[in-house]
Amino acid sequence: MTNLEKNKKYCEVIESKIDLDTKPVAMKLIKTEGDLPEGIELIDEKIRHCEMVRKASLGNQFYSTIDQQSCLGGAGAIGLRDMPEKLANGEKYFSLGRFQDLEKAKKLTSKLAVIKDISWGIIYSPLDEADFEADVIQIITEPVGGMKLAQSIVYKTGEKINPSFAGIQSLCGDAFSSPYLTDSVNFTLGCDGSRKFADIKDSEMTVGISKAKIEEVISGLESI
């Protein structure tokens, strides 16, 4: 079975079990330009990573390098550049009033999921159009969809789920970098940036599924 056939199957199962307004999104980091699959075009605007996820969820397939990423924190989290110093050390979030003091800001930012290994670019695609093995698949859903995905995981594991999120760096750190780095599934409630710029609605959350876990999730969804 080709990657495209697998991804079409994954998408079909997900959409048969979860009522979605947009497509699940497949993403893959590209180490060099030579690794880019044929036929995928460069995005023609400079926007945030979370906006690119939303754009792909609406049916667009494209790739981005660091030059097309307008949010340096998001680009740093997903490994297209080093994390900006004032974000990494908590100063930026403290200045935005997100923390009681700088010490608490530093404590939290030191625990954010950040991919240190720098990549040349990243592909974004609706899952059912992705002719590549995704590093992470993201699903934007209402909480009931998150519940069904959680049920699909515990069906196989018998273990409770321990999501990791902080209301900061949501679609980049929580829903991409965290699953990518830990070969896991992570649930996140969004952040101010993704809700303002990527139109993540008040009624929506996001789930990121690593390539190591997608078969388990799909099998669980089919079984429940």
ABEGO torsion letter per residue (X at the ends): XBAAAAAAAAAAAAAAABBBABBBBBBBBBABAAABBBGBBBBABBBBAAAAAAAAAAGBBBBBBAAABABAAAAAAAGABBBBAAAAAGAAAAAAGABABAAAAAAAAAABBBBABBBABBBBBBAAABABBBABBBBBBBAAAAAAAAAAAAAAAGBBBBBBBAGBGAAAAAAAAAAAAAGBBBBBAEBAAAAAAAGBBAABBBBBBBAAAAAAAAAAAAAX
